[in-house]
């Protein structure tokens, strides 16, 4: 980035592109920090939690400290009177880690959700029933009421859709055509935050088109579509009368495209600008009419626990002779507030779940301990899911408008799709084989007795 900026200063206004090879990407753009999590659960014979302990060790670089909030979800996911979490960093001579989809929450939910599956097995309780028995009435961490918490609804809806009643209670007993088959479930959560430092500008042209401007970015998440819809709704105008302009630093300031905050944060600013426009120019504006307004901070941020929730269901097949593992079916059921555009939302959920399958089965960076470099840094040896790996993946959501999330009633959806996905696959693999694997990826050698 520094080289590109310096070159741009000397290029007389011409655009500059800084290109990296695939191998350079592993060292220069960041990676999800390797994480070691130790989970301890205490419960009574009925599976009601009495203690939750999550201790995390993460890797960072000696030249720059990087940390994730890996153990934080365990503080509020289930009710337990005694809770303790800790985070420690191991500074090594390695490249600097960086943000990857659902940083902290994604790796942080793997250990606890696998541990919950282990507890359910030890107590002889269905994994869904175990979560029902440990549902908190208020946020255990802050003591605040939940703005909207429908985890149990997601679990029940998913169980019905997925055919959970066909899951074998005795692991390793369902064998079909040489494949051991099992089902697993895991919870999913991601916090909701709305960035207030956003502004939008609206101009009405002689052609009857409203030009809506905001310095937002579309990184493939559907921003063009969703923000156009939000503007049309706020101005009470047909979508065809909206021209959205984004992705330019000359436009009114917008927050980063990350943290599952984009749609709600930018939409809040557009709604504010639309309100200012109508207040100043009415429903029949003259050509050239213009208004600008800024979004606001969420007044309910500190008085309510604002989180999205979901339930991940997986069915896996493990070859009884070779240990080969495949995810034959996967379903995610989510509660993420108001869904602005169903098509782009479903794409986001399924994209996150697909990345979760990659995390569970394939992705693994192999480091040379002599030099601190990744040796499998190409598409031949670092495998990510392709079409042949993804058989039947579906995502649905509950109709849920969160009044505490702001004027849109929407929470973020970009990251919750990956949270809990790997744990659901690991739990399904245990149900299929009776072999408990606690580290990722789930490779064939781990299922050979």
LODOZA-772181 format. One record per residue: residue in one letter; x negated, y, z of N, C-alpha, C in turn. Coordinates in steps of 0.05 Angstrom, whole numbers, plus 5000, padded with zeros to 4 digits. Each point is the difference from the previous one (the first is absolute). Layout:
<nodes>
AXYZXYZXYZ ...
</nodes>
This chain:
<nodes>
X498349765000501750245000498350255000 X497849995015498250235001498750054972 X499149784988498850024973502050114980 X502549915002502150094981500550305004 X500150095025500550285006497750174990 X497549915004497750154990500050024970 X500649784987500149994971502250194989 X502350005014502250184991499250295001 X498450075020499150285002498250094976 X498749804988498250064978501149934972 X502649934999501149904975501650204984 X499950265010501450214986503049944996 X501249895022502949964999500949744989 X498249844989500749744989500449805022 X501949814997500549805021497749815003 X499549905024497949825006501149755013 X499249774991500849745011497649865011 X500249905025497949855012500849715000 X498849834983500949734997498149815016 X501249805012498649795015500349734987 X498049835002500449734992501549855022 X501049764993501449845020498249945024 X497549944994498149945022499550245018 X499950244989499650245016502450075018 X502349914991502450065016499849895029 X498849775003499949875026498350165020 X498150164990498350155019500750295002 X501350124980500350294999502850105005 X502049844999502850105004501349905025 X498649845016501249905025501449734997 X500649885022501249745002501449975027 X501849815002501349965026498049895019 X499850125024498049915019500549725010 X498149824999500349735012500850035030 X501949845008501150035027500149735014 X499250005025500349775017501950075023 X502249855002502150065020500349765018 X500050065026500549795020502750075013 X501949814998502750045010500549805022 X501150105022500949835022502950085007 X501749805001502850045007500749835025 X501550125018501049865023503050014999 X501349785007502949995000501049805020 X502750015006501249795016500749774982 X501249795011500649764985502150064978 X501550215002502050074980498950184978 X497450055001498850164979500250305004 X500950095023500150295004497350105009 X498950194986497350095004499750145027 X497949935014499250145024497550164997 X498449944980497550144995499249984971 X498950224989498950014973497350145002 X497949864990497350115000499049974971 X499050234989498950004973497350155002 X497849864995497450125000498849994972 X499150224990499250024972497150094998 X498549874982497350094993500050054970 X499250244992500050074971497150084992 X499649974974497450074989500050294990 X497950145005499750274989497150034990 X499450234989497350054990498450185019 X497449965000498350175017500050294991 X500550054974499850284991502650155003 X502249875004502650135004501949825015 X501250105021501849835016502849994987 X501049764999502849964989501449805018 X502450065008501549825018503050004991 X501349785006502849974994501649955026 X502550065000501849975023501149715001 X498249814999500749724995501949885021 X499450065025501649885022502550155007 X500450244988502250175008502749884996 X500649854977502749894997500849815022 X498149865012500649815022501150145024 X499650275002500950145024503050055000 X501349984976502850074998501749794986 X498849784991501549814983502049845016 X499149905024501749835016499950095030 X502149935014500250085028498249825017 X498350135017498349855018499250205022 X500449935026499450185022497050065003 X498349834990497250045003498749994973 X498650224992498850014974497350135002 X498149904984497350134999498949964972 X498950224989498749994974497350145003 X498149914983497450134999498949994972 X498450204993498650024975497050045004 X498449854986497150045001498950004972 X497950154995498750024974497249885000 X499449854979497449894996498750164978 X498050175006498750174980497849844987 X500249964973498149844985498950164977 X497849894988498950124976501549914975 X502450104997501849934978501350254989 X501249984976501550234990502350085018 X500950244998502150105018502849884992 X501449885019502749914994501950234995 X502349954990501950214994502949905002 X501950174993502849935002500749804978 X501649805008501349824981502849965009 X501849934982502850005005500749905029 X501550175014500849955028497549965018 X498250205000497649975017500749975029 X498849815013500649955029502449815003 X502350084990502449845004499849734985 X498950004976499949754985498349795013 X497450055006498549805014500949975029 X501050225012500849995028502449835006 X501749964980502449835004499549714994 X497749934988499549724993499749845025 X498150075017499549855025502449975018 X501350225007502449985018502349844988 X500450024974502349854988499449704998 X497449934995499349725001500149905029 X499250165019500249925028502949965009 X501850174990502849965007501049734988 X499149934977500749744989498949775017 X497650035009498849805018501649985026 X500850235011501650005024502749864996 X501350064977502549864995499749704998 X497849914988499549714998499549885028 X498550155016499349905027502549985018 X501950194996502450005016502349834988 X499649904976502149854987502350184992 X499450254991502150194994499750084970 X502250044987499950104972498650275000 X498150054981498650264999501850244998 X502349984987501850234999501350045027 X500849795013501250025027498150125020 X497449924998498050125018499950304997 X500150104976500050294996502550135010 X502349864998502550115011499850035030 X498849805013499850015030498150225009 X498350104983498150205008500550274986 X502450054992500850254988500150225021 X498550224998500250215020502350194996 X501150105022502250194998499050284993 X497650075010498850264994497149944992 X498650204990497249964992498349945025 X498849775002498449945024497750185004 X499050124978497650175003500650285010 X502050134988500650285007502450035019 X501749805001502450025016502250154986 X499550084975502150144985501949804987 X502450094995501849824984499149984971 X500549784988499449974971501950164984 X498950154980501850144982501849814984 X498849784992501549804985498349755001 X500949795012498549755002501949774993 X499549884977501749784991498349754993 X498149955017498349764996501649745000 X501849985020501649765002501949974977 X501050224990501849984976498449914976 X497550094998498349914978499549705002 X499449915024499549715004502449834994 X502350095009502549844995500750004971 X499950234987500650024972498149834983 X497450015007498049844986500449705004 X500749925025500549725005502349894983 X502150164997502249914984499349984970 X498650214990499350004972497949794993 X498249955019497749824994500649715004 X502249945014500649735006498449895023 X499750165021498349935023500949755014 X502549934998501049755013498749754988 X498850024976498749774988497149965010 X499150195016497349975011499849775019 X497949834996499649785018499050095027 X501149885021499150085027497449865007 X499449784987497549855006498050064978 X497850155006498150064979498749764987 X499550024974498649804985501649764993 X502650025000501749764994501650024974 X499950224986501550034975498149964977 X500149774987498249944978501649944975 X499550154979501449974974498049994978 X499949784985498349974977497150065006 X499049925023497250055007499450275012 X502150165004499650275012501450025027 X498650105020501250065026501350274998 X502550035009501550244997500850115028 X499750265003500850125025500950294997 X501350105020501050285001498950145024 X499650264996499050175022501350274999 X499950145022501150275002498150175017 X500150264995498550195015501450275000 X499750155021501150275001498250204986 X501250234993498550214986500950275011 X498150185002500750275010497950204989 X500950254998498250224992501250265011 X498350175012501150255011500950194979 X501950175008500950224982498950275010 X498850144981499150275006500750184976 X500850245005500550194979498150245003 X498550054978498150225000501550274995 X499650205017501450254998498750204982 X497549974994498550204985500449974970 X502550034991500849974972501750244992 X499850074975501750224990500749934971 X502350114991500949954973501150264988 X499950034974501050234986502049914978 X502250154997502049934980500550254983 X500049964974500550224981502149914980 X501950194995502149944981499450134973 X499949854979499350104974502350074982 X499450154979502150084981501349764986 X498549785000501149754988501849845018 X500550115024501849865019498749785015 X497349995000498549805014498850115026 X500349845021498650075025497249885000 X498050165002497349915002499249985030 X499449775009499449955028497049935002 X498550165015497149985001499149945029 X498249805002498849935025497449854994 X498050045016497449884995499949715010 X502049854994500049725007498649834980 X499549755006498649824981501649744997 X500149904976501249744995497849804994 X499449825019497949804997501249734993 X502350024987501449754992502249925018 X500850185018502049945020502850104993 X500350134977502750094992500650285008 X498050165005500450285009501650164979 X499249974974501450154979503149955002 X500749745003502849934999501450095026 X498949935023501350065026500350305005 X497950154995500250295005501850144981 X500249904975502050114982502849955009 X500549765010502649945011500750175025 X498050045017500450165024500750284993 X498550124980500550274992502850034988 X500849804983502650014988502249995021 X499749835020502049985021500150265016 X497750115007499950245017501250244985 X499550024974501150224984502849954989 X501049765005502649914989500150054970 X497949894987499750044971499449724988 X500749964975499449754987496949964998 X499249745001497249944999498750114974 X501550004979499050104974499450305000 X500950145020499550295002497650065018 X498649805009497750035018497449944985 X498150195001497349954990498150015024 X498849785006498249985023497250044991 X498550175014497250054994498449945026 X498249804998498449925022497149964991 X498249935019497349924993498250234991 X500450245009498450234992499550175025 X497450065005499450155024500950294999 X501050104977501150274999502850015010 X501349775005502749995009500150035031 X502450055011500350025029498949755014 X498750045023498449795013501749765009 X498849774996501349755009498049835015 X501149835018498349825015499149774983 X498249835012498849784986502149794993 X499449854978501749774993498949765016 X500949965024499149785017501549995026 X499549795014501349975026503049964999 X501049924976502949974996501550255008 X498850234994501250265007501050174976 X499249924976500350174977502950084994 X501749804996502750064991501550185020 X499949925025501450165021498950285003 X497350025000498750265005500550194977 X499549914975500450174977503050064995 X501649795005502950044996501150215020 X498950005024500950205020499450284989 X497750054988499350264990501850074976 X500549814983501850064977502850065009 X501049865020502650065011500150295012 X497850075014499950275011499950214978 X498549954979499950194978502750024986 X501349784997502750004987501950165017 X499949975026501850165018499450294998 X497450084999499250284997500950114973 X499849834979500850094973503050064999 X501649825010502950045000500850245017 X498650035023500750225018499450274987 X497950014983499250254988501450064973 X500649784985501050044973502749874994 X501149865019502649884997500149774981 X502449924992500449764983499850074971 X499950264993499850084972497750194997 X497549915001497750175001499450124972 X498750235000499150124975497449884992 X499450024974497449904991497750145014 X498149855008497750125014500350005031 X502349915010500449995029498049805012 X498950075023498049835012500150015030 X499249795013499849995029498049805008 X498750055023498149815011500449975030 X499649765010500349955029498249785008 X499549995026498349795011501649805016 X499049755001501249805016499550055030 X501249845017499750055029499049755013 X499050035024499349775017502649875009 X499849745006502449855009500450055029 X502350125008500450055029500549755016 X500649784988500549755014497549825003 X497750104989497649844999499149915028 X500250175020499049945027502249895019 X502550014992502149915018501249734991 X499349904977501049744991497649844989 X500249745003498049824988500949954971 X498450104981500849984972498349804986 X501249784993498549784986501949874980 X498849894979501449824982499449715009 X501949824994499649725008500749824977 X499149755002500649814979499549725010 X500949814984499549715005499049874975 X497749865002498849874977500549705003 X501049874979500549724999498349874977 X498749785006498349874980500549705000 X500049884976499949714997497549934985 X498449825011497549924988500049704994 X498449934980499449724993497149955003 X499349805015497149925004499749724989 X498149974981499549734989498949825022 X501349775004499249825021497349884996 X499049994975497449884994497750204998 X500650234988497950204994500050245019 X502250055013500250245017500750254985 X500349984974500850244985502650115011 X500150275003502450125012501250214980 X502649994998501450194983502550115014 X500650254995502450125011502249974979 X501949825005502149944980502350205002 X500550115023502250205003499250195022 X500850264996499650205021502350204998 X500950085024502250205002499350205021 X500350254994499850215020502650155003 X500850045025502450155006499250245017 X500650244992498950245012502250205009 X499350145020501750235009498250245000 X500350174980498250234996501550264996 X502350025012501650244996501350014972 X500750234992501450044974498149934977 X500949844981498549934977500750204977 X498150154991500650214981500449884972 X498349824992500349874974499549715003 X502149834996499749715005497949874983 X499750084975498149864982497150055009 X499350255005497350065008499549895028 X502050005017499749905027499449705000 X501549854984499549714998497249954989 X499250164981497349964989497950055022 X500450205017498150055022499949765019 X502449915008500149775019498649754989 X500749934975498849774988497050034995 X499250244993497250054997498449955026 X501250105022498749955026499949715008 X502249854994500149725006498149844984 X499650084974498149874983497250045010 X499450245009497350055013499749835025 X502249965015499949835023499449714994 X501049904977499349734991497149994993 X498950214988497250014994498349995025 X500950155020498650005026500149735013 X502249864997500449745013498449784987 X499950004973499049764986497350054986 X499450244992497850034981497850195008 X500750245009498050215001498049965023 X497450014992497949955020497450114989 X498950205014497550124992497749855014 X498149904984497749855011497650195001 X499050055024497850195003497349855002 X498050114987497349915003498850125026 X499549845020499150115026497350144999 X498449944979497450134998500250294992 X502050074982500150274989502650145006 X502049865011502550135006501750074975 X499649844979501550054975501949774995 X502150054984501949804993499049854975 X499949745002498849844977502249904981 X502549995008502149914982501650244990 X498650204989501350264994500750014970 X501649814991501050004972502649844999 X501450024978502649874998499749704998 X497649904993499649714998500049875027 X498850145020499649875026501750135023 X501050244996501850125019502849984989 X501549815010502649944988502250175012 X501650124983502550135009502349864985 X502550025011502249854988500550084972 X500649814983500950044973502849874997 X501150024976502749904996500449715009 X497949844994500249715007500149955030 X499150205016500049975029502750095013 X501550154986502550125011502349864986 X501349835015502249844989502750135004 X500950045024502750105005499850195024 X499850264995499850205021502350194997 X501450055021502350184999500050185025 X501250234997500250205022502750125000 X501250025023502650135003499850185025 X502050175004499950185022502850045011 X500150095025502550075013500850294994 X502550054997501050274996499850155026 X498250195002499350125026499150284995 X501650205007499250284998499250095028 X497550075004498950075026500450295005 X501950095018500550285005497650145013 X498249855012497750135014497650024982 X500249924975497750004982499950264983 X502050175003500050254985502450024981 X500250204984502350054983500549784980 X497949854992500449784981501149755013 X499349965026500749755013498449774991 X497750064987498349794989497449985015 X499049755003497449955011498249894978 X497449965006498249914979500349714993 X499449934975500349724991497449904987 X498050174996497749924985498349795013 X500049985026498149835014501349775016 X502450025008501249795017500249744985 X500050004973500349754985497749815004 X497650105006497749825005499849915028 X501250155019499749945029501649745006 X498749815012501349755008500049794978 X499450084975500149804978498049775004 X497650075007497949795003500749825024 X501150115021500849845023502249814993 X501950094984502249824992499049764984 X498050054983498849794984498549805018 X498450115019498549835018501949835017 X502250125010501949855016501449794984 X500650064975501249794982498049774995 X497550074998498049794995499849815024 X500350115025500049835023502549825000 X502350124993502449845000499849774979 X498550064978499749794979498149785009 X497850075014497849815004499649925029 X500950175019499349955028497250105007 X498650134981497350105004500250305003 X499150105023500150295006497450134991 X500350194981497750154990500350295009 X498050105014500250275011498350214986 X498549924980498350194985500749984971 X499650234986500750024972497550024983 X500149914974502449894987500449705006 X502549914994500749725004499149834977 X497549925001498949844978500549705004 X499649854978500749725001498549845021 X497550075004498349845019501250015028 X501550205007501150035027502349815005 X501149874978502249825003499349714995 X497549954997499049724997499449895027 X501449795008499749895027497349865002 
</nodes>
